[in-house]
Amino acid sequence: METTTNLSQKIIKANELAWQTWLEETLSAFDCVTGTLHVLNQDTGLLELQAQVGIPDFLLPKMSTIPVGKGMAGIAAERMEAVQVCNLQTDDSGVVRPGAKDTKVEGAITAPMIVEEKLYGTLGIAKKDPYEFNDKETKALMRIASAIAQKIK
């Protein structure tokens, strides 16, 4: 398993955009089973899905474009901070959209991809079981998300 620091450095040094690879390596580093990587379309203001792992096919149309402020990705983008739920299946905070429960994951976190206080997208990961990501894990995910944002910039 690659460390999160090594992964951030690897992304920064990459010569091309490798959305799917970066998402898969992030999932591995955090021992997660499901994830999404959305890039902000600066023209439309919508988050557009670039890579995913573990999202059921019937949910892809709902997740392909997400408005800022809607669902975990949209709220992380709007707040410019990581958003998490310990159990996506029982969450009633309003952060989780109804269709997200169909992913069958529980512990989930989404980090905004930010460089120089500008939003470039979101990176979301989730575990099969209830889980609360600690501060160290949240900061590590934010570093990876920032590294990806640097490649978009």
N, C-alpha and C positions, 0 to 999 in steps of 0.2 A: 504494500500500500504506500502510495506516495504521500509525503507530508504536505500539508497545506502551504507551507512556505515555499517548498520546492515547486509546487504546482503554480503558485502565483508568479514565480520567477520564470518558469517554463512558458507561461502564457505571454508574459511581457517580451520574451526573447523570440517568440514565434514569428515566422515570416508571412504567415497567412492566417485568415480567420478559420478556425476549426471548431465551430460551435458545438457539434455533436461530441467530438473528442473531449473538449473542455468540460462539457456537462457530465459525460461518463466518468471522467477522472475525478471530478468534484464529488459525484455520488460515491465513488469508491473511497475517497479520502474521508468521507463522513459516514461510511457504512449505511448509505441510504439506497432505496430501491426505485424511487420515482423522482423525476425532476423536470423542470422547464427552464428554458432560456429565452426571454423575450427581449427584442431590441426596440427602442423607441423610434418610431417614424417621426422625424422632426416636422414633416409637412402636415401629417394628419393628427399628430398627438396621440396616436394609438400604439400600444405595445404589440409587436408582431412576433409570433412564435418562430424561432429559428432552429430550435432543437428541443427534443423531448425524449424521455425514457419512461416507460410504464404507464402512459396515459392511454386509456381505452379508446379505440378508434371512434366510437360514437361521441366521445367528448371533444375530439379534436376541432370540430367546427366552432364550438363554444370557446375554445382556448386559443384559436388561431389569431384573433385580434382582441385585445382587452383595453377598454378605456381606463385612463388614469383615474383612480378612485374607486374602481370596482374589483372585488375579490382581493385575495392576498397580494397578487402581483400589482394590481392597480393601487392598492392602499400603500404598499411599500414604496411605490413610485411617487405617490402623492406626498407622503410623509418624509420621503428621503431618508428612511431608516428601516432597519430590518423589522419584519412583522412575523410573529410565530404563534402557533397554536399547539398545545400539548396533545390534544386529541381532536383531529379534524372531524371525526365522526360524531362527536357530541358537542362541538363548539356551538354556542349560541350568541357569540359576541357581535355577529353581523359582518365579520371580516371574511368568513368563508361563504362562497356562493353555493347554492343548493347542489348544483351538478358536481362540485368538487368532491362531495362525499362518495360519488361513484368511483373514485380512484381507489377506494378501499385502503388508503393510508391513514395514519393517525398523527404522529408527531411531524409537523411541517414548519418550515421557515422560508421566507423569501427576503432576499437582500436586494436593495437597489444598486444598480451599476452606476457609480458616480466618479467623475474626475473633475477637479477644480470646481466643485459645487454645481456641476451640470449633470443632469440625468441622461443616461444612454440606454437604460433598459433594466431588466430584473433577472435575478437568478434564484430559482426556487428548488428546494430539495425536501424530501420527506422519507420517513421511516414507516415500516409496517405497523409498529407498536406505538402506544402513547410515549411521548418523549419531550422533554424540555431542553432545548439547546442552551448551554451555559454561556457566560460572557466570552470565554476564550474561544468557543466554537463560533459564536456570532461574529466576533472580530475577525476570525480566520475566514469565514465566508464573505464578510465585507471586503477583505483584502483581495480575495479571488475575484469577486464582482468588480472591484476597482481595476484589477489587472485587465479584465475583459473589456471594461469601458475604455481603458487606455488604447486598446487595439482598434476600437471603433472610432475614437477621436481622430 
